[in-house]
Amino acid sequence: MRVIYNRTSAWEAKTGVGHYATQLYRGLRRHAGEVRIDCYPNPWIWMARRAWERFRPPHKQMIDVRRHDLRQDSAGSPVPSPRMPLARLRRWGRGLLERHREATFFGSGYDLYHEPNFIPEPSDLLTLSTLHDLSVLLHPEWHPAERNDWYQENFQRALAQCRHFLAVSDFTRQQVIRVLGVAPERVTRVHNGCRPECRPLPAATVARRLRQLQLPYQYLLFVGTVEPRKNVLRLLQAYCGLPGPVRDRWPLLLAGPWGWNAGPIADYYDRQARQGGVRHLGYVRDDDLVVLYNGARALVYPSLYEGFGLPVAEMLACGGAVIASTADALREVAGGCAHYVEPEDVDGLRDAILRVVTDDDWHRELRHGAVERAGLFTWGRAARETLDVYRRLRGGASHRAKAA
């Protein structure tokens, strides 16, 4: 059995879907057995893209180049702008990728195409897609207009093309069945996993790494893209409502890039939160993130809506305490190993933060059983369950072909 797996969502700095695409692919290759797993784009194009990202001019320089077709040399004579060779190289790369796409997804001889990022490429292959959540359809106000438009243009095609769907939680599976009207037998729940690196680390190791990163030795932590869906503004308001001495002792670290429509959050951060003990770290590398999980007093994750909630699972895997919103998927992941607060309850969130940094017994209680709970979610298990779906779909397809 030959499967083509699209990992383009892991090209950029990885957020939730990128981590899923990367970690599941590794697990699939490890447990594939008789199943051959190939990736799209192929390794040569993947390496070429990586090289382009590494060696292309910085963003600011490229902006400046786009503004000026000609520059002046030291003698005042015009010299060709690098814009033209860059543009030609870009067009050549897009053409190569398009030919590779057509060859991969049409008449390629693969038995199955797995799209790990919602909307599959148009294809005549038997198609399986992973649905992480339905936020674009249910809450378009949380997404940029171009993303909403793209989903509106492509979602019905995706529903028609896909023979089967994976959902990353029971919550998401039920939404797919109820909201999209997909038959239950066409949706399989396969939970996300935790990276094996997410584990309790020795205290001395954590302290040393935190010093190297120039971070405080005690703090609270939020992990995720800073955007409205993550409810970061209410988190900042709750944190800034703490007594000054508490904030002085327990700063709040935001580990994640600025996201879409983060203007109000950024304004509050600049006006009040930054001076009040909040520090925005931006995107954090995977290995450094494990250190941050281990060193944090608690992960505070008040998201309005989640399909799974990977930071919660990874914090539990590191043995940490979690304060989370009552979002259904987060309750499914953390079970009894977290304290839950209604996402709109700023006062309740503030009180929970205050308690977790002042009540050592409660802090220990929150951490009890955390690692064992996270042990339910492994990428090995996710890969094996996904391979079972591959085999079931391929078997069904073969049976229908013989019957025809």
DORO-903207 format. One line per 5 residues: number of its first residue (from 1); their letters; for each residue x, y, z of N, C-alpha, C, O. Coordinates in steps of 0.02 Angstrom, whole numbers, m for minus. Atoms other than C-alpha are relative to their C-alpha. Layout:
% residues N
NUM> A> X,Y,Z,X,Y,Z,X,Y,Z,X,Y,Z; ...
This chain:
% residues 404
1> MRVIY> 42,m59,0,0,0,0,44,62,0,91,67,40; m40,m62,5,69,171,m50,m43,60,19,m98,69,m7; 36,m58,m25,17,330,40,42,62,m13,102,63,m1; m34,m65,7,60,509,m6,m26,46,56,m86,52,66; 16,m40,m60,65,626,145,25,71,m12,85,81,m26
6> NRTSA> m17,m69,14,63,815,124,26,34,63,m11,43,112; m28,m32,m60,181,900,246,18,73,m11,61,100,24; m17,m70,13,184,1076,174,m17,45,59,12,99,66; 17,m42,m58,103,1143,335,57,3,50,54,44,96; m58,m2,m45,269,1107,422,57,41,m29,112,41,m1
11> WEAKT> m53,m39,31,368,1222,306,19,60,43,79,73,52; m14,m61,m37,352,1378,412,13,m16,73,14,m75,93; m5,10,m73,380,1406,599,m64,m36,23,m119,m13,9; 55,45,m13,269,1270,670,m45,24,57,m22,39,113; 51,m7,m52,108,1304,764,m33,m68,6,m2,m119,m9
16> GVGHY> 31,64,m15,m19,1170,807,m3,m48,m59,17,m106,m53; 6,45,58,m53,1101,633,68,m22,m26,77,m79,m47; m67,18,22,131,1107,586,31,m53,44,64,m99,20; m24,52,m45,176,1008,741,m34,m67,m14,m2,m120,m15; 37,61,16,40,883,699,28,m33,m62,43,m93,m62
21> ATQLY> m24,28,63,101,861,521,69,m32,8,83,m85,m19; m69,25,m10,282,838,577,2,m62,43,31,m113,24; m4,55,m48,256,724,726,m37,m62,m24,m13,m118,m14; 36,58,25,125,613,645,39,m33,m57,42,m95,m60; m40,29,55,234,590,490,57,m43,27,69,m98,3
26> RGLRR> m54,40,m30,379,533,598,m27,m65,29,4,m118,21; 29,60,m29,266,412,690,m23,m50,m54,m14,m110,m46; 22,44,54,193,344,529,59,m37,m31,55,m97,m44; m59,33,29,365,310,457,28,m53,47,52,m105,25; m28,47,m49,416,223,618,m43,m64,5,m16,m118,16
31> HAGEV> 45,56,m12,263,109,627,m33,m26,m64,m81,m64,m61; 35,12,63,219,91,442,m7,m73,m18,m57,m92,m49; 3,70,20,257,m94,423,m1,m7,m75,45,16,m110; 4,12,73,200,m145,249,m24,62,m38,m23,62,m100; 25,m60,33,131,30,213,59,45,m17,101,60,25
36> RIDCY> m53,m47,21,245,143,112,m27,71,4,m78,88,m26; 20,m70,m10,232,325,165,49,45,m37,107,50,m18; m39,m50,35,296,454,42,m27,69,18,m86,77,35; 22,m67,m19,291,640,76,m1,46,m61,37,37,m109; 4,m54,49,241,787,m32,14,65,38,m16,76,91
41> PNPWI> m43,9,58,341,886,m79,54,m52,12,68,m70,70; m52,50,m8,477,759,m113,61,31,34,67,93,37; m57,m27,m38,641,777,m16,42,51,m37,68,97,m6; m42,m47,37,731,869,m157,m33,70,0,1,120,11; 34,m64,m1,600,1005,m168,m3,28,70,3,89,81
46> WMARR> 0,m22,m71,588,1011,21,66,34,17,67,88,48; m65,m29,m15,775,1043,34,11,65,m38,42,112,m11; m7,m61,39,769,1173,m105,m38,57,34,m14,113,37; 40,m52,m34,631,1267,m13,36,22,64,39,82,78; m37,m17,m61,731,1259,149,59,45,m17,72,94,18
51> AWERF> m57,m41,19,883,1328,59,m22,70,m20,11,119,m4; 26,m66,19,780,1468,m17,m17,42,61,0,101,64; 18,m37,m61,712,1516,154,63,23,38,63,75,70; m61,m16,m38,888,1515,225,40,55,m33,68,98,2; m47,m44,34,979,1613,91,m33,60,m35,3,104,m60
56> RPPHK> 30,m57,33,850,1733,20,14,63,41,27,59,101; m14,m62,m36,874,1917,66,m50,10,56,m107,m13,51; 47,m14,m54,797,1976,230,m62,36,m26,m60,68,m78; 64,m27,21,616,2032,221,4,75,m14,m23,99,m64; m4,m72,9,657,2216,242,36,18,m64,16,63,m101
61> QMIDV> m38,m13,62,786,2211,103,m44,m14,m61,m42,24,m109; 42,16,58,661,2127,m13,m53,53,m10,m71,69,m66; 49,m54,6,533,2262,26,33,60,m34,4,90,m79; m34,m57,31,660,2396,m17,13,m13,m73,5,32,m114; m13,16,70,705,2306,m178,m64,8,m41,m61,32,m98
66> RRHDL> 62,m5,38,522,2298,m230,m18,72,m14,m54,87,m62; 17,m70,10,510,2486,m213,42,33,m54,23,86,m79; m46,m32,47,655,2521,m332,23,m51,m52,58,m99,m35; m22,45,53,680,2436,m499,73,9,m17,106,m38,m37; m70,m15,15,849,2521,m522,32,34,59,0,75,92
71> RQDSA> m38,m35,m51,982,2573,m399,59,35,m34,73,22,m92; m58,m35,27,1132,2687,m425,63,m29,29,68,m41,89; m65,21,m26,1310,2626,m413,38,62,24,11,118,21; m38,m56,m30,1446,2734,m336,14,55,m51,25,112,m31; m12,m51,51,1471,2824,m503,m64,33,m24,m62,76,m68
76> GSPVP> 63,m30,19,1288,2867,m518,m34,m35,m58,m87,m13,m80; 30,36,56,1253,2740,m657,m50,m50,27,m39,m80,80; 49,50,m23,1099,2630,m643,27,m70,m5,62,m87,m53; m19,70,0,1130,2449,m598,m63,m42,6,m111,m19,37; 61,41,m3,1005,2307,m617,m17,m17,73,28,m31,113
81> SPRMP> 24,20,m66,902,2273,m462,1,m76,5,m10,m110,m44; 5,73,m8,911,2098,m388,m71,m25,m4,m83,m85,m1; 69,22,4,723,2098,m404,m12,m48,m58,m48,m97,m50; 14,41,59,727,2023,m579,24,m72,8,m16,m117,m4; m19,71,m9,833,1867,m543,m39,m34,55,m55,m93,49
86> LARLR> 40,29,m52,738,1840,m382,m69,m17,m25,m96,m70,m10; 67,12,27,573,1855,m474,1,m61,m47,m44,m103,m45; m5,58,46,631,1733,m609,9,m64,39,m22,m115,22; m11,59,m41,692,1611,m478,m66,m21,35,m81,m80,40; 63,14,m33,526,1625,m387,m50,m32,m49,m83,m80,m33
91> RWGRG> 45,28,50,427,1594,m548,21,m71,m19,m22,m115,m27; m25,67,16,538,1445,m590,m19,m49,55,m40,m105,41; 17,43,m56,510,1374,m416,m74,m16,3,m93,m73,17; 71,13,0,322,1396,m426,m20,m48,m56,m62,m92,m47; 15,45,55,319,1311,m596,21,m72,15,m16,m119,0
96> LLERH> m23,67,m19,422,1165,m532,m47,m32,51,m63,m91,45; 45,27,m51,309,1145,m381,m67,m19,m30,m97,m69,m10; 64,16,31,153,1150,m489,4,m65,m40,m42,m106,m37; m8,63,37,220,1013,m603,4,m59,48,m24,m113,35; m6,52,m50,266,911,m450,m67,m16,31,m83,m74,44
101> REATF> 67,10,m29,92,937,m378,m45,m40,m47,m78,m87,m25; 42,36,48,5,879,m536,21,m73,m5,m21,m118,m7; m24,69,7,116,726,m550,m15,m41,62,m24,m102,58; 11,36,m63,86,681,m367,m73,m18,10,m89,m75,28; 70,9,m21,m101,701,m348,m47,m23,m56,m106,m33,m44
106> FGSGY> 42,26,55,m163,643,m519,37,m55,m37,91,m45,m65; m27,55,38,m129,473,m593,69,m23,22,108,m47,m19; m68,15,m24,23,442,m483,8,m72,23,65,m94,34; m5,69,m22,m18,264,m431,m3,m9,75,2,m66,99; 8,7,m72,m37,302,m246,m68,m28,16,m117,m18,m21
111> DLYHE> 64,29,m21,m173,209,m153,m40,48,43,m101,43,46; 34,m44,m47,m214,348,m30,38,65,7,100,66,6; m28,m66,m13,m184,533,m4,m25,24,67,m86,29,78; 18,m27,m65,m181,599,175,20,73,4,78,91,m3; m11,m71,m9,m200,786,198,m7,16,75,m62,12,102
116> PNFIP> 3,m13,m72,m156,834,378,m23,70,19,m27,87,78; 16,m70,m14,m211,1015,361,m65,21,m35,m65,62,m80; 67,m20,19,m399,1027,330,m16,m13,m74,m46,m64,m91; 23,0,70,m418,1061,142,51,m36,m43,108,m14,m48; m47,36,42,m339,933,24,12,35,m66,m28,75,m89
121> EPSDL> m12,m20,69,m258,972,m141,m51,m36,m45,m69,m93,m31; 42,37,48,m374,931,m287,36,m63,m23,95,m60,m41; m33,63,16,m340,749,m327,m52,m51,m21,m110,m47,m1; 43,57,16,m413,592,m404,16,m60,44,m10,m115,32; m17,54,m45,m338,487,m264,m52,m7,55,m87,40,72
126> LTLST> 39,11,m60,m434,409,m121,28,46,55,88,42,71; m25,m55,m42,m423,554,4,m26,m5,71,m85,m18,83; 14,m4,m72,m417,564,193,26,68,24,82,87,8; m21,m65,m26,m410,733,282,m8,3,75,m55,m25,103; 5,m12,m72,m377,782,462,m32,68,12,m10,119,m14
131> LHDLS> 33,m61,m21,m496,911,535,18,15,72,3,m25,117; m24,m17,m67,m421,998,686,m53,37,41,m57,29,102; 56,m35,m32,m570,1110,726,m42,30,m56,m24,27,m114; 43,m33,49,m711,1203,640,m5,75,13,m56,106,m2; 3,m70,m20,m666,1377,700,m12,47,m59,m46,97,m53
136> VLLHP> 9,m44,57,m658,1452,525,m74,3,m21,m98,56,m41; 70,2,20,m837,1397,490,m46,27,55,m95,61,40; 45,m20,m55,m911,1429,663,15,69,26,m30,103,52; m20,m66,m26,m814,1586,710,44,36,m51,103,45,m39; m41,m35,51,m758,1677,552,31,65,25,79,89,m3
141> EWHPA> m27,m62,m27,m728,1832,658,70,m9,30,104,40,43; m67,14,m27,m571,1748,725,52,m9,m54,110,m23,m39; m46,15,54,m491,1732,554,0,57,m51,m51,91,m58; m3,m52,51,m433,1851,416,m47,m15,m58,m64,m73,m70; 50,7,53,m551,1881,270,24,m48,m55,m16,m87,m81
146> ERNDW> m24,43,55,m438,1794,143,m3,m74,20,m16,m116,m23; 6,69,m21,m436,1635,247,m73,m23,m1,m88,m78,m24; 71,16,3,m625,1639,266,m22,m11,m72,m59,m59,m87; 19,7,70,m645,1665,79,26,m64,m30,m9,m99,m67; m29,61,28,m527,1523,38,m38,m62,24,m49,m108,m15
151> YQENF> 39,56,m26,m623,1404,152,m68,m4,m34,m91,m58,m52; 66,1,33,m789,1457,78,5,m27,m71,m40,m62,m94; m8,23,69,m721,1423,m96,17,m74,m5,1,m106,m55; m28,67,5,m643,1254,m55,m31,m53,45,m20,m112,35; 21,50,m49,m735,1172,89,m48,m51,m29,m43,m110,m14
156> QRALA> 47,48,29,m878,1095,m10,36,m49,m46,19,m108,m48; m40,45,41,m753,1026,m135,36,m52,43,40,m111,25; m36,45,m45,m654,952,10,m47,m53,29,m29,m112,33; 48,49,m27,m809,871,85,m17,m53,m52,m23,m113,m36; 17,47,53,m850,792,m82,59,m45,m17,50,m104,m34
161> QCRHF> m59,38,20,m671,736,m117,20,m52,52,42,m107,34; m27,43,m53,m632,657,52,m46,m60,12,m106,m52,23; 37,60,m17,m686,478,80,m9,m5,76,m59,m32,100; 1,8,m73,m648,491,266,35,59,32,75,94,0; m31,m54,m38,m596,615,400,27,m26,66,m1,m71,97
166> LAVSD> m24,9,m68,m488,609,554,m17,62,40,m10,118,14; 12,m55,m46,m538,718,702,46,m10,60,55,m66,83; m52,5,m51,m410,758,837,m28,m6,71,10,m12,118; 31,9,m65,m535,745,981,m71,m24,m10,m99,m17,m64; 71,19,4,m707,674,1019,m43,62,m10,m93,59,m45
171> FTRQQ> 37,m63,8,m767,854,1032,m2,20,m74,m56,36,m100; m2,m19,70,m709,893,855,m39,m50,m43,m74,m30,m90; 38,50,38,m780,729,790,m75,13,3,m109,11,m48; 71,m13,m6,m951,769,858,m21,63,m38,m75,66,m66; 15,m61,38,m943,944,782,m2,m15,m75,m46,10,m111
176> VIRVL> m2,18,71,m897,871,611,m65,m36,m19,m94,m22,m71; 61,38,14,m1045,752,620,m61,46,3,m104,44,m41; 60,m41,m11,m1169,880,686,m4,61,m47,m56,75,m76; m1,m63,38,m1116,1039,595,5,m12,m75,m30,20,m114; m11,12,71,m1057,969,430,m45,m54,m29,m49,m63,m90
181> GVAPE> 44,52,24,m1180,826,421,35,m60,m29,8,m96,m70; m39,58,23,m1044,696,391,m23,m62,38,m33,m59,99; 22,61,m32,m1098,518,426,51,m23,52,111,m19,40; m47,19,m53,m1023,453,590,53,m50,m22,110,m47,1; m48,51,21,m940,306,503,55,29,m45,103,m6,m60
186> RVTRV> m52,m32,41,m840,429,396,47,43,41,90,77,12; m42,m42,m43,m757,514,546,29,m43,55,m9,m73,94; m34,38,m52,m628,431,658,39,48,44,75,92,20; m39,m41,m47,m559,512,814,68,m31,13,73,m89,33; m68,20,m17,m371,500,831,31,59,37,46,111,7
191> HNGCR> m28,m55,m40,m302,606,972,70,18,m22,108,m24,m45; m70,m22,7,m145,709,950,43,m34,52,18,m65,99; m47,26,m49,11,656,1043,43,55,30,40,113,10; m50,m45,m29,144,736,1150,69,m21,m25,84,m81,m29; m68,16,21,322,747,1087,37,m37,56,28,m20,115
196> PECRP> m37,37,m53,435,623,1180,47,44,40,63,28,97; m43,m46,m37,547,770,1228,m36,34,57,m5,59,104; 39,m32,m53,405,837,1334,m5,m48,59,m47,m93,61; m4,43,m59,448,757,1500,30,41,57,61,93,44; m31,m36,m55,502,812,1674,76,m1,m7,106,m53,m19
201> LPAAT> m72,m7,4,681,876,1672,29,13,70,m7,39,113; m31,m16,m65,803,887,1818,m1,75,13,9,115,m32; 5,m71,m18,786,1051,1912,64,38,m18,60,95,m40; m63,m34,16,970,1091,1887,6,14,m75,31,67,m95; m2,m10,72,954,1069,1699,m45,58,m20,m27,100,m61
206> VARRL> 47,m54,15,802,1183,1693,29,67,21,25,116,m17; m28,m63,m24,888,1317,1797,56,24,m45,62,84,m60; m55,m19,44,1042,1313,1687,m25,26,m67,0,77,m92; 27,m21,64,942,1326,1526,m37,66,4,m33,107,m41; 34,m64,m8,836,1467,1593,50,57,5,38,111,m21
211> RQLQL> m52,m52,m3,993,1564,1635,27,14,m70,38,72,m88; m25,m9,68,1057,1535,1458,m49,40,m43,m29,79,m85; 51,m35,38,893,1599,1389,m16,69,30,m57,106,3; 9,m64,m34,901,1749,1507,m73,9,21,m103,62,12; 69,m1,m25,732,1705,1582,0,m8,75,48,m35,104
216> PYQYL> 3,5,m74,676,1716,1764,m7,m73,21,m27,m116,m18; 2,69,m25,683,1560,1872,m69,m18,24,m82,m78,36; 69,17,m17,499,1573,1922,m46,47,m39,m34,107,m45; 43,m38,45,356,1628,1812,m63,m41,m14,m66,m100,1; 59,31,29,185,1589,1740,9,0,m76,48,39,m104
221> LFVGT> m13,10,71,170,1534,1559,m65,m5,m39,m113,m37,m18; 50,11,52,54,1551,1410,37,m21,m63,89,7,m79; m30,24,62,94,1456,1250,m52,1,m55,m106,m28,m48; 46,m1,56,11,1492,1084,5,65,m38,36,113,m15; 2,m61,39,m16,1620,948,m41,52,38,m95,37,64
226> VEPRK> 35,m54,m36,m67,1787,1024,m53,28,m47,m38,68,m92; 55,m18,44,m237,1811,943,m66,m4,39,m67,m31,94; 63,m2,m38,m420,1837,993,m25,m68,23,m49,m74,80; 27,65,m19,m467,1652,994,33,m27,63,2,m65,100; m36,25,m59,m336,1617,1127,m18,38,64,5,20,118
231> NVLRL> 25,m35,m59,m419,1744,1243,56,33,40,52,38,101; m59,m27,m34,m253,1827,1282,m15,67,33,14,82,86; 15,m64,m31,m327,1999,1317,m29,m9,70,m9,26,116; 27,12,m68,m430,1931,1462,54,m28,46,54,m13,105; m56,24,m41,m276,1838,1522,42,57,26,59,59,85
236> LQAYC> m40,m57,m22,m177,2000,1526,m38,42,51,m9,66,100; 40,m39,m47,m320,2090,1614,m2,m35,68,3,m2,120; 1,37,m63,m332,1952,1745,67,5,35,70,16,96; m67,m3,m30,m145,1951,1772,15,70,29,41,75,84; m14,m68,m23,m134,2140,1787,m43,19,60,m29,68,94
241> GLPGP> 41,m11,m60,m270,2131,1921,30,m30,63,3,m20,117; m33,29,m59,m151,2037,2036,36,55,39,54,107,11; m40,m48,m38,m64,2130,2178,70,9,m29,99,m39,m56; m66,m14,28,98,2213,2125,55,m46,24,93,m71,m17; m53,45,m23,211,2108,2238,m4,m70,m31,47,m102,m43
246> VRDRW> 8,66,31,138,1949,2163,27,1,m72,61,m45,m94; m24,m5,69,172,2009,1986,76,10,m2,109,m14,m48; m73,m8,m3,348,2062,2036,35,m68,8,88,m80,m21; m31,65,m14,383,1886,2097,m14,m51,m55,27,m95,m69; 22,51,48,288,1790,1963,m18,33,m67,m77,44,m80
251> PLLLA> 15,m29,66,304,1869,1789,m38,m50,m43,m34,m111,m32; 37,41,48,194,1804,1648,37,2,m67,47,56,m95; m34,5,64,285,1743,1492,m49,m24,m53,m85,m73,m44; 42,19,57,192,1737,1326,46,m30,m53,87,5,m83; m43,35,48,275,1607,1213,m41,m14,m63,m78,m63,m66
256> GPWGW> 36,8,63,206,1627,1038,1,64,m40,7,118,m11; m3,m59,43,203,1746,890,m65,40,4,m117,15,25; 61,m39,9,81,1888,864,m40,m30,m58,m12,m48,m110; 43,27,51,m67,1826,764,m44,53,m32,m34,113,m24; 45,m45,36,m205,1900,658,m44,39,49,m66,11,100
261> NAGPI> 45,m43,m39,m306,2045,731,21,4,73,m21,5,118; m25,m4,m69,m195,2055,884,10,72,23,38,84,76; m10,m70,m16,m199,2246,884,m23,20,70,16,49,107; 21,m18,m69,m306,2268,1043,42,m33,54,54,m3,107; m43,34,m49,m199,2140,1133,67,35,5,93,47,59
266> ADYYD> m64,m35,1,m39,2226,1079,m5,68,33,41,89,68; 9,m66,m31,m108,2396,1132,m1,m6,76,32,32,111; 4,10,m73,m150,2331,1306,68,m22,28,89,0,81; m67,22,m21,18,2245,1317,48,59,5,84,65,54; m45,m57,0,111,2405,1272,m18,51,54,25,80,86
271> RQARQ> 22,m53,m47,6,2520,1381,5,m21,72,21,20,115; 6,20,m70,m7,2415,1538,37,m64,17,74,m67,66; m24,66,m21,43,2233,1537,75,m5,1,103,m37,47; m73,6,2,226,2252,1488,31,31,62,79,4,90; m26,m32,m61,256,2371,1633,m24,m36,63,2,m25,117
276> GGVRH> 28,34,m58,153,2257,1745,24,m70,11,m5,m106,52; m28,66,m13,257,2099,1733,m9,m51,m56,8,m109,m47; 10,46,56,211,2023,1563,57,9,m49,78,65,m64; m55,m2,48,348,1978,1440,m18,m43,m59,m32,m103,m52; 15,37,62,314,1928,1260,65,m27,m30,109,12,m48
281> LGYVR> m62,31,25,446,1804,1200,m2,m11,m75,51,m20,m105; 5,18,70,381,1776,1024,4,m75,m10,m6,m113,37; m4,72,15,404,1609,938,59,m31,37,114,m4,37; m51,35,m39,501,1485,1046,14,m67,m32,m33,m103,m49; m20,64,30,598,1337,977,m25,m58,43,m35,m51,103
286> DDDLV> 29,58,m35,535,1164,1023,39,m20,62,10,m32,115; m39,23,m57,680,1117,1136,m2,51,57,m1,32,116; 6,m52,m52,671,1284,1228,m69,m1,32,m76,14,91; 68,2,m27,484,1264,1248,m7,m54,53,m43,m44,103; 1,52,m51,510,1102,1344,29,27,66,3,12,120
291> VLYNG> m29,m31,m60,620,1199,1465,m50,48,32,m57,49,93; 49,m47,m27,487,1333,1483,m57,m36,35,m78,m15,89; 51,40,m33,355,1202,1523,25,m23,69,m11,m17,119; m26,27,m62,466,1126,1656,10,53,53,0,39,113; m14,m52,m50,510,1291,1739,m60,39,24,m55,74,74
296> ARALV> 58,m41,m16,336,1366,1743,m36,m24,63,m41,m84,76; 43,17,m57,234,1372,1902,m66,m30,m25,m91,m78,4; 61,27,30,82,1342,1793,m6,26,m72,18,80,m88; 21,m23,65,23,1351,1614,m71,28,7,m115,m5,34; 67,m31,m3,m124,1471,1600,m25,4,m72,5,37,m114
301> YPSLY> 22,10,69,m226,1430,1445,m76,11,m4,m114,m37,m3; 71,m16,m4,m394,1520,1440,m36,3,m67,m83,42,m75; 24,m4,69,m434,1487,1256,m76,m4,m4,m108,m40,34; 72,0,11,m611,1521,1194,m23,m63,m35,m80,m85,m26; 21,57,40,m611,1371,1077,63,m38,m21,112,m7,m43
306> EGFGL> m56,43,21,m494,1225,1041,m28,m64,m31,m82,m88,m14; 15,66,26,m498,1069,937,33,m55,40,9,m112,42; m36,48,m43,m373,983,1051,32,36,59,14,24,116; m34,m36,m54,m259,1099,1152,68,m31,15,80,m55,71; m64,34,m7,m82,1034,1124,43,28,57,74,m11,92
311> PVAEM> m40,m24,m57,4,1152,1249,m22,m28,67,20,m40,111; 24,29,m63,m106,1083,1387,27,m71,8,52,m89,61; m26,69,m4,m57,903,1346,75,0,12,100,m40,51; m73,m1,m8,128,949,1333,20,24,69,69,0,97; m15,m22,m68,125,1042,1498,m11,m57,50,29,m67,96
316> LACGG> 11,58,m43,49,889,1582,56,m51,m8,78,m81,41; m54,49,12,182,779,1501,64,20,37,104,m23,55; m58,m24,m38,313,889,1586,m13,1,74,30,24,113; 16,3,m71,226,864,1752,m24,65,30,m21,74,91; 17,m67,m24,161,1042,1764,m73,8,18,m116,m33,2
321> AVIAS> 68,m19,m19,6,1125,1834,m32,39,m56,1,78,m91; 36,m32,55,m128,1186,1714,m62,35,27,m101,6,64; 63,m37,m8,m261,1321,1729,m26,11,m70,7,43,m111; 27,m1,68,m374,1308,1576,m71,26,1,m105,28,52; 71,m17,7,m538,1370,1510,m42,m63,m1,m16,m119,m4
326> TADAL> 46,57,1,m691,1259,1511,m16,m23,m70,m63,m61,m79; 11,24,68,m679,1232,1323,m2,m76,m1,40,m109,31; 11,72,m3,m740,1055,1289,61,m41,m16,75,m91,18; m58,39,19,m583,994,1203,54,1,54,87,m49,65; m50,m4,m54,m471,1055,1346,m20,m45,58,23,m77,88
331> REVAG> 23,46,m53,m578,960,1472,11,m72,m21,26,m115,20; m12,68,25,m564,806,1361,73,m19,7,89,m76,24; m72,14,m3,m374,819,1359,24,m5,72,58,m54,90; m30,m3,m67,m336,866,1539,m39,m41,52,m10,m60,103; 39,39,m48,m477,773,1627,0,34,69,m15,93,74
336> GCAHY> m1,m26,m68,m459,795,1815,67,32,19,77,48,77; m67,m25,m15,m280,861,1801,8,74,m19,61,94,m42; m4,m72,13,m320,1045,1779,m54,35,40,m103,4,62; 52,m42,m29,m418,1187,1858,m32,39,m57,3,69,m97; 35,m30,56,m551,1256,1742,m36,64,22,m65,69,76
341> VEPED> 32,m65,m11,m617,1434,1730,m39,17,m63,m15,7,m119; 37,m24,58,m754,1501,1617,41,53,m37,69,97,m5; m47,m44,36,m661,1594,1478,m16,74,6,29,115,m1; 17,m71,m6,m757,1758,1504,9,25,72,1,85,84; m3,m18,m71,m729,1757,1694,70,26,18,113,m12,39
346> VDGLR> m65,m29,m14,m583,1877,1716,17,m5,74,74,m20,92; m13,4,m72,m602,1882,1905,17,m71,22,62,m81,62; m14,69,m18,m608,1693,1917,70,m21,m23,104,m59,11; m67,15,25,m451,1680,1810,53,32,45,104,1,61; m47,m34,m44,m362,1809,1918,7,m38,66,62,m48,91
351> DAILR> m2,36,m65,m410,1715,2078,37,m66,m6,73,m86,39; m35,64,10,m348,1549,2006,75,11,m6,114,m28,22; m72,m14,6,m181,1626,1958,29,17,68,83,m7,86; m24,m18,m66,m163,1702,2130,8,m61,45,57,m68,81; m3,60,m43,m201,1537,2214,57,m46,m20,91,m73,23
356> VVTDD> m51,48,21,m81,1435,2108,70,23,20,115,m19,28; m67,m24,m19,67,1547,2155,7,9,75,62,21,99; m4,m11,m73,24,1561,2341,m17,m62,40,0,m66,99; 22,60,m36,m49,1391,2387,40,m60,m26,22,m89,m77; m44,55,23,87,1259,2374,m37,m67,0,m25,m108,m44
361> DWHRE> 36,64,m2,m30,1117,2424,m45,m7,m61,m49,m60,m91; 44,3,59,m153,1161,2286,42,m10,m64,22,m46,m109; m45,8,57,m9,1176,2163,21,m73,m7,21,m100,m63; m19,70,2,49,1000,2208,m60,m44,m21,m52,m92,m58; 60,37,18,m130,937,2192,m14,4,m75,m33,m46,m106
366> LRHGA> 11,m7,72,m145,1007,2016,49,m43,m40,31,m69,m93; m51,37,36,16,920,1965,m8,m76,8,21,m114,m31; 7,72,m15,m37,751,2037,m32,m36,m60,m86,m18,m83; 26,41,55,m61,624,1897,8,32,m68,m18,5,m117; m5,m36,64,m13,748,1760,36,m42,m52,12,m49,m109
371> VERAG> m39,38,48,120,640,1677,m39,m62,m23,m38,m79,m82; 39,60,17,7,486,1683,m57,19,m48,m72,m18,m95; 54,m22,45,m135,584,1603,27,12,m70,m3,m9,m119; m29,m14,66,m23,645,1463,22,m63,m36,25,m64,m97; m20,63,31,33,466,1435,m53,m31,m44,m39,m76,m84
376> LFTWG> 53,23,45,m135,436,1352,9,25,m71,m20,m2,m118; m6,m33,65,m80,547,1209,72,m5,m25,116,34,m4; m67,9,28,71,485,1112,m6,1,m76,m57,m19,m105; 0,0,73,119,508,930,6,m71,m28,m16,m84,m84; m2,70,21,155,322,920,m71,m28,m4,m88,m62,m52
381> RAARE> 69,24,1,m24,284,966,m39,33,m56,m77,0,m92; 35,m36,54,m88,418,846,19,m31,m68,m24,m39,m111; m22,29,64,17,342,705,m31,m69,m11,m54,m84,m66; 29,67,8,m43,164,737,m75,3,m16,m99,m34,m58; 71,m6,14,m225,218,742,m12,29,m70,m60,10,m103
386> TLDVY> 6,m27,67,m201,320,583,14,m53,m53,m21,m57,m103; m15,55,47,m121,171,495,m58,m49,m4,m72,m76,m57; 59,43,1,m272,67,546,m54,29,m46,m87,m8,m82; 48,m32,45,m382,195,456,22,m8,m72,m19,m23,m116; m26,10,68,m270,186,302,m20,m69,m26,m47,m77,m80
391> RRLRG> 12,69,22,m288,m3,295,m74,m12,m10,m94,m46,m57; 72,9,6,m475,3,324,m26,32,m64,m67,3,m99; 23,m34,61,m500,130,185,24,m36,m63,m14,m43,m110; m27,35,59,m388,37,64,m37,m65,m10,m52,m83,m66; 38,62,6,m477,m126,103,m69,11,m28,m93,m28,m69
396> GASHR> 66,m16,25,m645,m45,73,2,18,m73,m42,m2,m111; m6,m19,70,m586,30,m90,12,m61,m45,m17,m66,m99; m14,60,40,m517,m138,m151,m62,m43,m7,m75,m72,m59; 61,41,2,m679,m226,m106,m50,29,m50,m81,m8,m88; 46,m32,47,m782,m99,m203,24,m8,m72,m17,m17,m118
401> AKAA> m27,8,68,m665,m112,m353,m14,m71,m26,m32,m79,m85; 14,68,22,m685,m302,m359,m74,m10,m15,m92,m44,m63; 72,7,10,m873,m288,m341,m21,32,m66,m66,8,m100; 17,m34,63,m879,m166,m487,20,m43,m60,9,m22,m117
